[in-house]
Amino acid sequence: MINPFYGRDIISIRDFSKLDLEYLFKMSDNIQKLSPMKLKELASGKLLGTLFFEPSTRTRLSFEAAMQSIGGGTVSIIEARTSSIEKGENLNDTIRTVESYVDILVLRHHMEGAARFAAQIAEKPVINGGSGIEEHPTQAMLDIYTILKERGRITNLKIAVIGDLKYGRTVYSLLYGLAHFNPKIFLVSPPDLKVRDEALIDLEEKVKFSLHENIEEIIEEVDAIYVTRIQKERLPDPLEYEKVKGSYVIDNKLLSKGRDDLIILHPLPRTTEIRPEVDKTPNAKYFIQAHYGKIVRAALISLMLNEKN
């Protein structure tokens, strides 16, 4: 199969097929088998530019660690106030300038459409590291890879996605990505935070799903639970946050009602939606999920840089 990622922008998970994702997952498996010397050859002499205009821990550090693990280097903007944006420079000029220094750009921005705009003006490949409430495609790639590694398959699994399904951009990329693998999805949220109507209409013909408000009514059925935090910073009204905060809490009492092999995922950061007591259970997979993030992103960068792998 021809490398489907070489030289491409990574803006939406919807731009990639099931075969594309499986190709990425195979590469993710393969790079873990390489010797340190071979691994360092994958991006030797290349630079990754990370432009983060919103706070980030895992995504930015994961990309930087991934690039360095395959022999490349990184340059970063870690917040707007440390860049010329603070002086009034527009995004167009920032992108055009930074791309002259690097081989791939990763952009996180609060504005919807920012990543696609960057891809249109940049000659170098652009990775969407999170754009507004739209998508976070590489998060979905690592989420699906985690399910595959921890459950052995994705097809026909029953997966619950719970929490803030309206503003959580990881949710949309995940749902569109999972649609390739024919799972049954339970969407669990307060009524005011359900998946946006346009996405539900789009997903109707792609994947089996049902809407719920109570996690306990489905806990016995599911193979995996993908937990999201309430996106306080994106809610238009503080009173709206007060109304929905603490809607769902995963604790050991709830886990006792589920299957022994149930896995719990979370894109992190978490607040109160998963109790620390869960961390010690074999169900907790959110920290290894972060580890897989480095692997998948290293594989993706390698594929984008090297036509043959």
C-alpha positions in Angstrom: 0.0 0.0 0.0 1.2 3.5 -0.9 2.0 5.6 2.2 -1.3 7.7 2.6 0.3 10.3 5.0 3.4 11.4 3.0 3.4 15.2 2.7 -0.3 15.5 3.7 -2.0 17.8 6.1 -3.7 16.3 9.1 -6.7 18.5 9.6 -9.7 16.2 10.1 -10.0 12.5 10.9 -12.6 12.5 8.2 -9.9 12.9 5.6 -8.6 9.4 6.2 -10.1 6.0 5.5 -10.1 2.8 7.6 -7.2 1.5 5.6 -5.3 4.7 6.2 -5.7 4.4 10.0 -4.8 0.7 9.9 -1.6 1.7 8.0 -0.8 4.2 10.7 -1.4 1.6 13.5 0.8 -0.9 11.7 3.6 1.7 11.6 3.0 2.5 15.3 3.6 -1.2 16.0 6.7 -1.3 13.8 8.5 1.6 15.2 8.4 0.1 18.7 10.5 -2.8 17.3 13.2 -0.6 15.8 16.7 -0.3 17.3 17.4 3.1 18.8 19.8 3.8 15.9 17.2 3.0 13.2 14.5 4.9 15.1 16.7 8.1 15.1 17.0 7.9 11.3 13.3 8.4 10.7 13.5 12.2 11.2 17.2 12.9 11.3 17.9 16.5 10.4 14.2 17.5 10.4 12.4 20.1 12.5 8.8 20.2 13.9 7.3 23.5 14.8 4.7 23.5 17.5 2.5 26.6 17.6 0.2 26.4 20.6 -2.1 29.4 21.2 -4.1 27.5 23.8 -2.8 25.7 27.0 -1.5 22.2 26.5 0.5 19.6 28.4 0.1 16.2 26.8 -0.4 17.2 23.1 2.5 19.6 22.9 5.0 17.5 24.9 3.8 14.4 23.2 4.6 15.8 19.8 7.9 17.2 20.9 8.9 13.9 22.6 7.7 12.0 19.5 9.8 14.1 17.2 12.9 13.8 19.3 12.5 10.1 19.7 12.8 9.6 15.9 15.8 11.9 15.6 14.3 15.3 14.8 14.3 18.6 16.6 11.5 21.0 17.7 10.9 24.7 17.9 7.9 26.0 19.8 5.5 28.8 20.5 3.9 27.8 23.8 1.4 30.6 24.2 0.4 33.7 22.4 2.0 36.2 24.8 5.4 34.7 24.0 5.0 35.3 20.2 4.6 38.3 17.9 0.9 37.7 18.0 1.1 39.8 21.2 2.5 42.6 19.0 -0.4 42.4 16.6 1.0 40.0 14.0 -1.7 38.0 12.3 -1.9 34.2 12.0 -1.1 34.3 8.3 2.3 36.0 8.9 3.1 33.7 11.9 2.5 30.6 9.8 4.4 31.8 6.8 7.4 32.8 9.0 7.6 29.7 11.1 7.2 27.3 8.2 10.4 28.7 6.7 12.2 27.3 9.7 10.6 23.8 9.9 9.5 20.7 8.0 6.1 20.2 9.7 3.8 22.5 11.7 1.5 21.6 14.6 -1.1 24.2 15.4 -3.4 24.5 18.3 -5.8 27.5 18.2 -9.0 28.6 19.9 -10.6 29.6 16.6 -12.6 27.2 14.5 -11.1 26.8 11.1 -7.6 27.9 12.1 -5.9 24.7 11.2 -7.5 24.5 7.8 -6.6 28.1 7.2 -3.0 27.4 8.1 -3.0 24.4 5.8 -4.2 26.5 2.9 -1.5 29.1 3.2 1.4 26.9 4.3 3.5 24.9 1.8 4.8 22.6 4.6 2.4 20.0 6.1 0.2 21.2 8.9 -1.2 19.0 11.8 -4.3 20.2 13.6 -3.4 20.0 17.3 -6.9 21.1 18.2 -9.0 23.9 16.6 -11.8 25.5 18.7 -14.6 23.0 19.3 -14.1 21.3 15.9 -11.6 18.4 15.9 -8.4 17.0 17.4 -7.6 14.3 14.8 -4.3 12.9 16.3 -6.0 12.5 19.6 -8.6 10.3 18.0 -5.8 8.3 16.2 -4.2 7.5 19.5 -7.5 6.9 21.3 -8.5 4.3 18.7 -5.0 2.8 18.8 -5.3 2.5 22.6 -8.6 0.6 22.3 -7.1 -1.7 19.7 -4.0 -2.5 21.9 -5.9 -2.8 25.1 -9.0 -4.7 23.8 -7.4 -6.5 20.8 -10.1 -5.2 18.4 -12.5 -2.3 17.8 -15.1 -3.9 15.5 -18.3 -4.7 17.3 -17.1 -3.3 20.7 -19.6 -1.4 22.8 -18.1 2.0 23.6 -19.6 4.7 25.9 -18.5 8.3 25.3 -19.6 10.4 28.3 -19.4 14.0 29.6 -19.3 17.2 27.6 -20.1 15.9 24.1 -21.1 19.4 22.7 -17.8 21.3 23.2 -15.3 18.5 23.5 -13.4 18.5 20.2 -11.8 15.1 20.9 -15.3 13.6 20.9 -16.0 14.6 17.3 -12.7 13.2 15.9 -13.2 10.0 17.9 -16.7 9.4 16.7 -15.8 10.0 13.0 -12.7 7.7 13.4 -14.6 4.9 15.2 -17.3 5.0 12.5 -14.9 3.1 10.3 -14.8 0.1 12.7 -18.5 -0.6 13.3 -18.7 -0.4 17.1 -21.9 0.3 19.0 -21.6 3.8 20.6 -23.5 5.0 23.7 -23.5 8.8 23.9 -24.0 9.8 27.5 -24.3 13.5 28.5 -26.6 16.1 30.1 -29.2 17.2 27.6 -27.5 20.6 27.2 -24.2 19.0 26.4 -25.2 16.3 23.9 -23.4 15.9 20.6 -24.3 18.8 18.2 -27.2 18.1 15.9 -25.3 18.5 12.7 -22.8 15.8 13.8 -25.6 13.4 14.8 -27.2 13.8 11.4 -23.8 13.1 9.8 -23.1 10.1 12.0 -26.6 8.5 11.6 -25.6 6.7 8.4 -22.0 5.9 9.5 -22.3 4.3 12.9 -24.7 2.7 15.4 -25.3 5.0 18.4 -27.9 5.8 21.1 -28.3 8.8 23.4 -28.4 8.5 27.2 -28.3 10.6 30.3 -27.5 7.9 32.9 -24.3 5.9 32.7 -25.6 3.3 35.1 -28.2 2.1 32.7 -25.6 0.9 30.2 -22.5 0.2 32.5 -23.1 -3.6 32.4 -23.0 -3.6 28.6 -19.9 -1.6 27.6 -16.4 -2.7 26.8 -14.9 0.7 27.0 -15.8 4.1 28.5 -14.3 7.3 27.0 -14.6 10.0 29.7 -14.4 13.7 28.9 -14.3 16.7 31.3 -16.8 19.5 31.2 -15.2 22.2 29.0 -15.6 25.1 31.4 -13.6 27.4 29.3 -15.9 26.9 26.3 -19.2 27.3 28.0 -20.8 30.6 27.1 -22.3 31.2 30.6 -20.7 30.4 34.0 -24.2 29.5 35.2 -24.3 26.8 32.5 -21.2 25.2 34.0 -22.6 25.3 37.5 -25.6 23.4 36.2 -23.6 20.6 34.6 -20.4 20.3 36.6 -20.1 16.9 38.4 -22.7 15.3 36.1 -20.7 12.1 35.9 -18.2 10.5 38.2 -16.3 7.3 37.5 -15.5 5.6 40.8 -14.9 2.1 42.0 -18.5 1.7 43.0 -19.6 2.3 39.4 -16.8 0.1 38.1 -18.1 -2.8 40.3 -21.2 -2.8 38.2 -19.4 -3.2 34.9 -17.4 -6.0 33.2 -14.1 -7.0 34.7 -12.3 -6.2 31.4 -13.9 -2.8 31.0 -11.3 -0.1 30.1 -11.5 3.6 31.0 -10.0 6.2 28.7 -9.7 9.9 29.1 -7.9 12.4 26.8 -6.9 14.4 29.9 -6.7 16.7 31.7 -9.3 15.4 34.2 -10.9 17.3 37.0 -13.5 15.5 39.1 -14.9 13.1 36.6 -12.6 10.1 37.5 -11.8 9.5 41.1 -8.1 8.9 41.9 -9.1 5.5 43.4 -9.7 4.3 39.8 -6.0 4.9 38.9 -5.0 1.7 40.8 -7.5 -0.6 39.0 -6.7 -2.6 35.9 -9.5 -0.8 34.2 -7.6 2.6 34.1 -5.9 3.0 30.8 -5.7 6.8 30.5 -2.0 7.0 31.4 -0.9 4.3 29.0 -3.2 6.1 26.5 -0.9 9.1 26.9 2.1 6.9 26.3 0.5 5.5 23.1 0.1 9.1 22.0 3.9 9.6 21.7 4.1 6.4 19.7 1.3 7.2 17.3 2.5 10.7 16.8 6.1 9.5 16.1 4.7 7.1 13.6 2.6 9.8 12.0 5.4 12.3 11.7 7.7 9.6 10.2 5.0 8.7 7.6 4.5 12.4 6.7 8.3 12.9 6.2 9.2 9.6 4.5 7.4 8.4 1.4 8.8 4.9 2.0 8.8 3.4 5.5 
